Amino acid sequence: MMATAASRTSDMVVFNYRRPVRARRVELQGGSRLWLVEMLDARGQVWVWQDESTGADAALERARRLSLMLE
């Protein structure tokens, strides 16, 4: 699902164990909310989508696990 220009980002958590991963909640147009899990691409210095969830617990756990993975 793609965020539009009218979307807003709120709560963000970044894990940086072995690699930077973040979980952030975005508010989509129309008021629905979605948690995105993204990993930092070290070469391009851009956040790359990894997963999405409607629940905070699932998104935070996924981000934590991705951050612990070896490259």
VOVEX-92712 format. One line per 8 residues: number of its first residue (from 0); their letters; for each residue z, y, x of N, C-alpha, C, CB. Coordinates in nm, 2 decimals, decimal comma. Glycine has a CB too. Layout:
% VOVEX-92712
NUM> A> Z:Y:X:Z:Y:X:Z:Y:X:Z:Y:X  ...
***
This chain:
% VOVEX-92712
0> MMATAASR> 0,00:-0,12:0,08:0,00:0,00:0,00:0,00:0,12:0,09:0,12:0,00:-0,10  -0,08:0,22:0,06:-0,10:0,33:0,15:-0,03:0,46:0,09:-0,24:0,37:0,17  0,05:0,53:0,17:0,12:0,65:0,13:0,02:0,76:0,12:0,23:0,68:0,23  0,03:0,85:0,02:-0,06:0,96:0,01:0,00:1,09:0,06:-0,09:0,98:-0,14  -0,07:1,20:0,06:-0,03:1,32:0,12:0,10:1,37:0,04:-0,14:1,43:0,11  0,11:1,33:-0,09:0,23:1,37:-0,17:0,35:1,29:-0,14:0,19:1,37:-0,31  0,34:1,18:-0,06:0,45:1,09:-0,03:0,55:1,16:0,06:0,40:0,97:0,04  0,67:1,12:0,04:0,78:1,17:0,13:0,85:1,05:0,20:0,88:1,26:0,05
8> TSDMVVFN> 0,89:1,07:0,32:0,97:0,97:0,39:1,11:1,01:0,39:0,92:0,96:0,54  1,20:0,91:0,36:1,34:0,94:0,37:1,41:0,85:0,46:1,41:0,93:0,23  1,51:0,78:0,43:1,60:0,70:0,52:1,52:0,63:0,62:1,67:0,60:0,43  1,56:0,64:0,75:1,49:0,57:0,86:1,59:0,51:0,95:1,40:0,67:0,93  1,57:0,38:0,99:1,65:0,31:1,09:1,56:0,26:1,20:1,73:0,20:1,02  1,60:0,29:1,32:1,52:0,24:1,43:1,60:0,14:1,52:1,47:0,36:1,52  1,55:0,03:1,54:1,61:-0,07:1,63:1,53:-0,07:1,76:1,61:-0,22:1,57  1,60:-0,08:1,87:1,53:-0,07:2,00:1,59:-0,17:2,10:1,54:0,07:2,06
16> YRRPVRAR> 1,60:-0,30:2,05:1,65:-0,40:2,14:1,55:-0,43:2,25:1,69:-0,53:2,06  1,45:-0,51:2,22:1,35:-0,54:2,32:1,22:-0,46:2,29:1,31:-0,69:2,31  1,20:-0,41:2,17:1,09:-0,33:2,14:1,13:-0,24:2,02:0,96:-0,41:2,11  1,07:-0,11:2,02:1,11:-0,02:1,91:1,04:-0,07:1,78:1,06:0,12:1,95  1,13:-0,08:1,67:1,08:-0,11:1,54:1,16:-0,03:1,44:1,10:-0,27:1,51  1,10:0,02:1,34:1,17:0,10:1,24:1,15:0,06:1,10:1,13:0,25:1,26  1,24:0,08:1,02:1,23:0,06:0,87:1,25:0,20:0,81:1,34:-0,05:0,82  1,16:0,24:0,73:1,17:0,37:0,66:1,13:0,35:0,51:1,09:0,47:0,73
24> RVELQGGS> 1,19:0,43:0,43:1,16:0,43:0,29:1,07:0,55:0,26:1,29:0,44:0,20  0,96:0,52:0,19:0,87:0,62:0,15:0,87:0,63:0,00:0,73:0,60:0,21  0,86:0,75:-0,05:0,85:0,78:-0,19:0,70:0,80:-0,22:0,94:0,90:-0,24  0,64:0,72:-0,30:0,50:0,73:-0,33:0,48:0,82:-0,45:0,44:0,59:-0,36  0,36:0,86:-0,46:0,32:0,95:-0,58:0,36:0,87:-0,70:0,17:0,99:-0,57  0,42:0,94:-0,80:0,46:0,87:-0,92:0,61:0,83:-0,91:0,38:0,75:-0,94  0,67:0,85:-0,80:0,82:0,83:-0,79:0,86:0,69:-0,74:0,88:0,85:-0,92  0,77:0,59:-0,73:0,81:0,46:-0,68:0,84:0,47:-0,53:0,70:0,35:-0,71
32> RLWLVEML> 0,93:0,37:-0,49:0,97:0,37:-0,35:0,94:0,24:-0,28:1,12:0,41:-0,33  0,91:0,24:-0,15:0,88:0,12:-0,08:0,93:0,14:0,06:0,72:0,10:-0,08  0,99:0,03:0,11:1,03:0,02:0,25:0,92:-0,03:0,34:1,16:-0,06:0,27  0,89:0,04:0,45:0,79:0,00:0,54:0,86:-0,04:0,67:0,69:0,11:0,57  0,81:-0,15:0,74:0,86:-0,19:0,87:0,75:-0,17:0,96:0,91:-0,34:0,87  0,77:-0,09:1,07:0,67:-0,06:1,16:0,72:-0,08:1,31:0,62:0,09:1,15  0,62:-0,12:1,39:0,65:-0,14:1,54:0,58:-0,04:1,62:0,62:-0,28:1,58  0,64:0,02:1,72:0,57:0,12:1,81:0,48:0,05:1,90:0,68:0,20:1,88
40> DARGQVWV> 0,35:0,09:1,90:0,25:0,04:2,00:0,27:0,13:2,12:0,10:0,06:1,94  0,32:0,07:2,23:0,35:0,14:2,35:0,23:0,21:2,41:0,41:0,05:2,45  0,11:0,15:2,40:-0,01:0,20:2,46:-0,05:0,33:2,39:-0,12:0,10:2,47  -0,06:0,32:2,26:-0,12:0,43:2,18:-0,01:0,53:2,13:-0,19:0,38:2,06  0,12:0,49:2,15:0,23:0,57:2,10:0,22:0,60:1,95:0,24:0,70:2,18  0,18:0,50:1,87:0,17:0,51:1,73:0,25:0,40:1,66:0,02:0,51:1,68  0,30:0,42:1,54:0,38:0,32:1,47:0,28:0,24:1,39:0,48:0,39:1,37  0,28:0,11:1,40:0,19:0,01:1,34:0,26:-0,07:1,23:0,13:-0,08:1,45
48> WQDESTGA> 0,21:-0,07:1,11:0,26:-0,14:1,00:0,28:-0,29:1,03:0,18:-0,13:0,88  0,40:-0,35:1,00:0,43:-0,49:1,02:0,46:-0,56:0,89:0,54:-0,51:1,12  0,53:-0,49:0,80:0,57:-0,55:0,67:0,61:-0,44:0,58:0,69:-0,65:0,70  0,63:-0,48:0,45:0,68:-0,39:0,35:0,77:-0,46:0,25:0,56:-0,31:0,28  0,86:-0,39:0,19:0,95:-0,45:0,09:1,00:-0,35:-0,01:1,07:-0,52:0,17  1,04:-0,40:-0,12:1,10:-0,31:-0,22:1,25:-0,30:-0,20:1,07:-0,35:-0,36  1,31:-0,40:-0,12:1,45:-0,40:-0,10:1,49:-0,36:0,04:1,50:-0,54:-0,12  1,59:-0,28:0,06:1,64:-0,23:0,18:1,69:-0,34:0,28:1,74:-0,12:0,16
56> DAALERAR> 1,76:-0,43:0,22:1,82:-0,54:0,30:1,71:-0,62:0,37:1,91:-0,63:0,22  1,61:-0,66:0,30:1,50:-0,74:0,35:1,43:-0,66:0,46:1,41:-0,78:0,24  1,40:-0,53:0,44:1,33:-0,45:0,53:1,41:-0,43:0,66:1,29:-0,32:0,47  1,54:-0,41:0,65:1,62:-0,39:0,77:1,64:-0,51:0,85:1,76:-0,34:0,73  1,65:-0,63:0,78:1,66:-0,75:0,85:1,53:-0,79:0,93:1,70:-0,87:0,76  1,42:-0,76:0,86:1,28:-0,79:0,92:1,27:-0,70:1,05:1,17:-0,76:0,82  1,31:-0,57:1,04:1,30:-0,48:1,15:1,39:-0,52:1,26:1,33:-0,33:1,11  1,51:-0,56:1,23:1,60:-0,61:1,34:1,54:-0,73:1,41:1,74:-0,64:1,28
64> RLSLMLE> 1,49:-0,83:1,33:1,43:-0,95:1,39:1,31:-0,92:1,48:1,40:-1,05:1,29  1,22:-0,83:1,43:1,10:-0,79:1,51:1,14:-0,73:1,64:1,01:-0,70:1,43  1,25:-0,65:1,64:1,29:-0,58:1,76:1,35:-0,67:1,86:1,40:-0,47:1,72  1,40:-0,79:1,82:1,46:-0,88:1,91:1,35:-0,98:1,98:1,56:-0,97:1,84  1,23:-0,98:1,92:1,13:-1,07:1,97:1,08:-1,03:2,11:1,01:-1,07:1,87  1,05:-1,13:2,19:0,98:-1,10:2,32:0,84:-1,06:2,30:1,00:-1,22:2,41  0,78:-0,99:2,38:0,64:-0,95:2,37:0,55:-1,06:2,41:0,61:-0,83:2,46
***
